[in-house]
Amino acid sequence: MKRSRSSLVHQATYAIKNPHRIVPHVRRLARDTWFRLRTRDHVSYYRAVMKSDTARDPEGAVGSHNHRRWLTLGRMQFDYLVEHGLKPECRMLEIGCGNLRAGHLFIDYLHTGNYYGIDISPDILMAAQHTLAEHRLADKLPYLTPVRDLRFTFLPDAHFDVVHAHSVFSHSPLNVIEECFAHVGRVMKPGAWFDFTFDRTEGKEHQVLREDFYYRTETLRALAGEHGFDATFMDDWERLPHKQSKLRLTKRLPE
């Protein structure tokens, strides 16, 4: 994407082409402004957004407009990771697990107790419990934990083989992403890898409503490098029916 969604030209053009979306956008703008005035930081703000969205529709809160799309996006994430190295014996940390759109497939595939999902929203984790019951996955003993930040202080060193974050950094300012990069390496085993998606722009980096953030690949690659990771752009992910891009981080070995 080259054009900034935050530009007046883009917004005016979009409004002309989609007049039915003007009123919902204004309502969302008013709601989000109210949340920003009542919260102290971005994580608290987005937790309020998720609480509101989850109350209306848990599947919509994680970016799926209907159940069929929810299933499709979950399957797409799962198939991609299995094709790119995820094994049943892997210990997996999913950041922003939501209501287990892909998580229910990971839990079923991985050995018992090998899935750990975290999310900043307690409300979406309540919906995740419903997903577990619906898919009869209680015996797989997954861990589901609400978090205040992305420092992972409650998790052990060198524990996870795979870390996954789908559509998390697309909603995160750069300081939240850097916090994750600064701490996630500690909980990763030697040889572990971290896949995440992001909204990519080839033009000016920008945000819309403090909900959607667009980054250049070079920005995230350089930031990861500062924290001891090598970043690989996953070209084959681009061919899948999804609007986001994907990077894979691997820890550099100590010299």
N, C-alpha and C positions, 0 to 999 in steps of 0.2 A: 504494500500500500504506500503510495507516494503522497496523496492528498491528506492533509490533516483534518480529521473529523471535528476538531474543535474550531476550525475556521468558520467565519460567518458565511463565506461563499458556499462551503460544503453544506452547512446547516440550512441555508436558504434554498439551495438546489434540492436537498433531500425533502424539505417541507413541501415544496411545490409538487414533487413527484409522489409524495406520500402524505396527503393532507389529513388522512384518518389517524396519523400518528402524532399529530401536533398536540392534541389535548393530553394523551397519555404521557408525552414527554414533559409537558409543563407540570403535570401532577408529580412526576418523578423528580423533576428539578426542585419543586417546592418541598417535597418530602426529604430529599437528600440535603438540602440546605438546612432544614430543621435539625436533622441528625448531626450535621457538622457543627452546628452551634451548640449542641448538647454533649459532644464528646471531646475528649482531650487529645486523641491521636487517631491515626488512620485505622489501626486495628479495631479500636473501640467503635469508630464510625462504621466500618464495614460489618462488624458484628451486628450493629443495629439494622443495617441494610438486610443482612441475611435473616434476621429475626422477622422482619416485615415480609420479605419475599417467601420465607418458608411457611408463614401463617397462611399465605394465599395459595401456594402450590410448591411443595418440596422439590418436585422434579423441575419446575420452572426456575426455582432458586439456584439450581446448579447448571442452568443454561439449556434445558431441554423443554421445548414448547409442547411436547406431547409424549406419551409413554413409549410410542414406537421409536421416537428420536432418542429418548433416554436409553433404551435398549441398544440402539445402533451405535451411539457414541461410546457406551460402555464396552461393547464388543470390539469396537475399533481399537480402543486403548489396550484392551487385553490381548488381542491377537498380535498387535505390534510388539508388545513387550515379550511375549512368548517367542515370536520370530526373531527377536533381537537379544536373547540371552536369559530370559527369566525361566528358572527351573523350579520344580515343586519343593526342593530342599532349600531354596533361597529364603532368607529373612528379609521381609519387605516393610519399609516405612512409606506410607502414603500421606503426603502433606496435603491438607484440604480434601479429605476423603469424602466430604459431603454426605449424601444419603446412600453411598456405596453404588453409584452408577456403574463404575468399573470394579469397585471393591468387592461386590458380591461374587464376581467371577474370579478375582484373585484369591479370595478366601477359599472358595471351593477347590481351586487348583493347587494351592500351596499346602504343605504339610500342616497339621494341626498346630496352632499357636504361632505360626510364622508370619502372620499379618498384623501390622500395627498401624491403625489409622488415627490421625489427629486432625482437628479442625478448630477454628476460632469460634465457631457457632455451636453452642449447646443445643439449640433448637434443631439444627440439621442433623445432629447426632441422635436426637430422639427419633427422627425419621429414619436414620440408619438402622436403629434397633428394629423398626418395623420391617425394613428390607431383609434383615437377618432372619426374622421369624417367617416372613413370607417365602423365603427361599430355603428354609429349613437348614440353616447353617450354624446353629448354636453349638453343635458338637465340634466345630472346627476352632472354637475358643479364640476368636479374634479379639484384639485389644482396640477399644475405641475411647479416645481421650480428648477432652476439650483443652485448649491451650490459650494462654494470654499473649504469647509471642512465639518467635521461631528460634529460640536459643537452645531448646532440647535439653535443658539442664537435668531433667528427670530421667533421661535415657542413658544407658551404659555406653562406655567407650567401645569402638570397633565392633559393633553388634550387627549392623545391617549390610546385606549384600547388594540390595537395590533400594534406591529412594526414588519416589515418583511424585510429581506435582503437576496435575493437569488443570489448566485454566485457573491457576493461583496467581502467578506473577502478572497475568493480564489484568489483575485487579489490585496490583501492589505498586506503590511508589518505590523509587530506587533504594531508599534507606531500609525498607522492609526486606527487599531482595538481598541487600548486602548483609543484613543481620543473619539471614539464612545461610548465605555463603560462608560467613565467618564462623559458623558453629556446626554446620551439618557434617563437615569433614571428620569431626571428632567421633561421631557415632557410626561412621562408615568403616567397614573392614578394608584392609589392603586389597586392591583390585575391585572394589565396589564401584558402582556407577549410579549417577543421578540424572534421570530424564525429567525435563520440564518443558512445558509449552509456554509461549508468550505471543502477544499480538505484535507483529513485526511491521515496521515502517521503513521505507527507504528514504523518506524525507525527514522533516523535523519531528523530533520526539514530542509527544503531547499526551494529554489525558482528556477524558470526557466525563464530567460530573463526578470526578474523583472515584469513578467506578471502573473505567476502562483506560488502561495505560498502554501506549504504543512506544516500543523501543527499537532502536537499530541493533542488529545482531552484534555489531562491533562493540557496542556499549556493554552488553551482557558478557560477551566473551572476555573483554578486558577486565571487567569486575571480577569474574570468576578466576582469572589468572592471578589477580592480586591476592587471592586467598588459597593459592596452591592447587588450582584445578586446570586441566586442559579441557577445552570445550570443542566439541565436534557438532557441526550443523548437520542435522539428519535430513538429507535431501529426499530420501524416499518417503518420508512423512508428508512432504508437500503434495504428493500425488493422491493422498487420501481426501475424502470429502469433509474437510474441516478447515476453518478459516485461520487457525493459528499455526505457528511454526514451532519447531522443537530443537532443543540443544541437549546433548549428553555431556555431562561432566565426569571426568575421571581424576582421581587424586594422583598428583605427581609423587613418585617414590622419593624418599629422602636421599640426598646425595651421600 
